[in-house]
Amino acid sequence: MPEVIWDLTTKHVLTTDLVHGETLDKMVSADQATRNSVCFISCRMLLINVIVYARIVELNCIKIFVPEN
């Protein structure tokens, strides 16, 4: 988990340190347990973002504009 650098963080900008890792294309050659873990974490992150976005929309925190045909 990256650490927040509070001296460089403002109301509108969150600054964290760099976390080193591997790119997803390198996971093709990883063992099955590692690929399963990456898949689980990626799916969980996606679902959490979808749920949070749906909740923001539900609370009318943002406005969605639908184009008229």
Biotite code that builds the C-alpha atoms (Angstrom):
import biotite.structure as struc

atoms = struc.array([
    struc.Atom([0.000, 0.000, 0.000], chain_id="A", res_id=1, res_name="MET", atom_name="CA", element="C"),
    struc.Atom([1.490, 3.358, -0.960], chain_id="A", res_id=2, res_name="PRO", atom_name="CA", element="C"),
    struc.Atom([2.148, 5.879, 1.793], chain_id="A", res_id=3, res_name="GLU", atom_name="CA", element="C"),
    struc.Atom([0.542, 9.314, 1.524], chain_id="A", res_id=4, res_name="VAL", atom_name="CA", element="C"),
    struc.Atom([3.019, 12.205, 1.270], chain_id="A", res_id=5, res_name="ILE", atom_name="CA", element="C"),
    struc.Atom([1.104, 14.766, 3.313], chain_id="A", res_id=6, res_name="TRP", atom_name="CA", element="C"),
    struc.Atom([3.455, 17.685, 2.587], chain_id="A", res_id=7, res_name="ASP", atom_name="CA", element="C"),
    struc.Atom([2.601, 17.407, -1.121], chain_id="A", res_id=8, res_name="LEU", atom_name="CA", element="C"),
    struc.Atom([-1.095, 16.569, -0.703], chain_id="A", res_id=9, res_name="THR", atom_name="CA", element="C"),
    struc.Atom([-3.774, 19.247, -1.016], chain_id="A", res_id=10, res_name="THR", atom_name="CA", element="C"),
    struc.Atom([-7.560, 19.355, -0.967], chain_id="A", res_id=11, res_name="LYS", atom_name="CA", element="C"),
    struc.Atom([-7.616, 18.393, -4.673], chain_id="A", res_id=12, res_name="HIS", atom_name="CA", element="C"),
    struc.Atom([-4.382, 16.383, -5.091], chain_id="A", res_id=13, res_name="VAL", atom_name="CA", element="C"),
    struc.Atom([-3.476, 13.148, -3.333], chain_id="A", res_id=14, res_name="LEU", atom_name="CA", element="C"),
    struc.Atom([0.263, 12.401, -3.516], chain_id="A", res_id=15, res_name="THR", atom_name="CA", element="C"),
    struc.Atom([1.634, 8.954, -2.651], chain_id="A", res_id=16, res_name="THR", atom_name="CA", element="C"),
    struc.Atom([4.970, 7.217, -2.938], chain_id="A", res_id=17, res_name="ASP", atom_name="CA", element="C"),
    struc.Atom([5.706, 4.917, -5.864], chain_id="A", res_id=18, res_name="LEU", atom_name="CA", element="C"),
    struc.Atom([4.921, 1.243, -5.420], chain_id="A", res_id=19, res_name="VAL", atom_name="CA", element="C"),
    struc.Atom([6.943, -1.033, -7.683], chain_id="A", res_id=20, res_name="HIS", atom_name="CA", element="C"),
    struc.Atom([5.266, -4.029, -9.254], chain_id="A", res_id=21, res_name="GLY", atom_name="CA", element="C"),
    struc.Atom([4.863, -6.089, -12.392], chain_id="A", res_id=22, res_name="GLU", atom_name="CA", element="C"),
    struc.Atom([2.736, -5.359, -15.444], chain_id="A", res_id=23, res_name="THR", atom_name="CA", element="C"),
    struc.Atom([-0.177, -7.668, -16.233], chain_id="A", res_id=24, res_name="LEU", atom_name="CA", element="C"),
    struc.Atom([1.437, -8.995, -19.411], chain_id="A", res_id=25, res_name="ASP", atom_name="CA", element="C"),
    struc.Atom([4.172, -10.562, -17.274], chain_id="A", res_id=26, res_name="LYS", atom_name="CA", element="C"),
    struc.Atom([1.554, -12.558, -15.368], chain_id="A", res_id=27, res_name="MET", atom_name="CA", element="C"),
    struc.Atom([1.080, -14.872, -18.375], chain_id="A", res_id=28, res_name="VAL", atom_name="CA", element="C"),
    struc.Atom([4.201, -16.778, -17.381], chain_id="A", res_id=29, res_name="SER", atom_name="CA", element="C"),
    struc.Atom([3.440, -16.696, -13.627], chain_id="A", res_id=30, res_name="ALA", atom_name="CA", element="C"),
    struc.Atom([2.357, -19.793, -11.746], chain_id="A", res_id=31, res_name="ASP", atom_name="CA", element="C"),
    struc.Atom([-1.362, -20.595, -11.486], chain_id="A", res_id=32, res_name="GLN", atom_name="CA", element="C"),
    struc.Atom([-1.693, -19.474, -7.853], chain_id="A", res_id=33, res_name="ALA", atom_name="CA", element="C"),
    struc.Atom([-0.271, -16.042, -8.695], chain_id="A", res_id=34, res_name="THR", atom_name="CA", element="C"),
    struc.Atom([-2.550, -15.677, -11.739], chain_id="A", res_id=35, res_name="ARG", atom_name="CA", element="C"),
    struc.Atom([-5.558, -16.678, -9.621], chain_id="A", res_id=36, res_name="ASN", atom_name="CA", element="C"),
    struc.Atom([-4.613, -14.071, -7.019], chain_id="A", res_id=37, res_name="SER", atom_name="CA", element="C"),
    struc.Atom([-4.199, -11.322, -9.634], chain_id="A", res_id=38, res_name="VAL", atom_name="CA", element="C"),
    struc.Atom([-7.562, -12.235, -11.171], chain_id="A", res_id=39, res_name="CYS", atom_name="CA", element="C"),
    struc.Atom([-9.322, -12.232, -7.784], chain_id="A", res_id=40, res_name="PHE", atom_name="CA", element="C"),
    struc.Atom([-7.873, -8.848, -6.805], chain_id="A", res_id=41, res_name="ILE", atom_name="CA", element="C"),
    struc.Atom([-8.691, -7.326, -10.215], chain_id="A", res_id=42, res_name="SER", atom_name="CA", element="C"),
    struc.Atom([-12.288, -8.579, -10.139], chain_id="A", res_id=43, res_name="CYS", atom_name="CA", element="C"),
    struc.Atom([-12.776, -7.386, -6.567], chain_id="A", res_id=44, res_name="ARG", atom_name="CA", element="C"),
    struc.Atom([-11.420, -3.947, -7.460], chain_id="A", res_id=45, res_name="MET", atom_name="CA", element="C"),
    struc.Atom([-13.725, -3.730, -10.487], chain_id="A", res_id=46, res_name="LEU", atom_name="CA", element="C"),
    struc.Atom([-16.814, -4.764, -8.517], chain_id="A", res_id=47, res_name="LEU", atom_name="CA", element="C"),
    struc.Atom([-16.067, -2.352, -5.676], chain_id="A", res_id=48, res_name="ILE", atom_name="CA", element="C"),
    struc.Atom([-15.726, 0.497, -8.172], chain_id="A", res_id=49, res_name="ASN", atom_name="CA", element="C"),
    struc.Atom([-19.022, -0.431, -9.851], chain_id="A", res_id=50, res_name="VAL", atom_name="CA", element="C"),
    struc.Atom([-20.818, -0.560, -6.489], chain_id="A", res_id=51, res_name="ILE", atom_name="CA", element="C"),
    struc.Atom([-19.326, 2.756, -5.335], chain_id="A", res_id=52, res_name="VAL", atom_name="CA", element="C"),
    struc.Atom([-20.204, 4.430, -8.653], chain_id="A", res_id=53, res_name="TYR", atom_name="CA", element="C"),
    struc.Atom([-23.773, 3.059, -8.488], chain_id="A", res_id=54, res_name="ALA", atom_name="CA", element="C"),
    struc.Atom([-24.123, 4.389, -4.941], chain_id="A", res_id=55, res_name="ARG", atom_name="CA", element="C"),
    struc.Atom([-22.878, 7.855, -6.005], chain_id="A", res_id=56, res_name="ILE", atom_name="CA", element="C"),
    struc.Atom([-25.452, 7.899, -8.799], chain_id="A", res_id=57, res_name="VAL", atom_name="CA", element="C"),
    struc.Atom([-28.173, 6.678, -6.432], chain_id="A", res_id=58, res_name="GLU", atom_name="CA", element="C"),
    struc.Atom([-27.431, 9.516, -4.009], chain_id="A", res_id=59, res_name="LEU", atom_name="CA", element="C"),
    struc.Atom([-27.627, 12.030, -6.870], chain_id="A", res_id=60, res_name="ASN", atom_name="CA", element="C"),
    struc.Atom([-24.075, 13.176, -6.216], chain_id="A", res_id=61, res_name="CYS", atom_name="CA", element="C"),
    struc.Atom([-23.477, 13.366, -9.958], chain_id="A", res_id=62, res_name="ILE", atom_name="CA", element="C"),
    struc.Atom([-25.676, 14.104, -12.928], chain_id="A", res_id=63, res_name="LYS", atom_name="CA", element="C"),
    struc.Atom([-25.784, 11.724, -15.889], chain_id="A", res_id=64, res_name="ILE", atom_name="CA", element="C"),
    struc.Atom([-26.737, 13.352, -19.148], chain_id="A", res_id=65, res_name="PHE", atom_name="CA", element="C"),
    struc.Atom([-28.484, 11.084, -21.635], chain_id="A", res_id=66, res_name="VAL", atom_name="CA", element="C"),
    struc.Atom([-28.348, 12.271, -25.245], chain_id="A", res_id=67, res_name="PRO", atom_name="CA", element="C"),
    struc.Atom([-31.718, 12.909, -26.830], chain_id="A", res_id=68, res_name="GLU", atom_name="CA", element="C"),
    struc.Atom([-32.392, 11.112, -30.099], chain_id="A", res_id=69, res_name="ASN", atom_name="CA", element="C"),
])
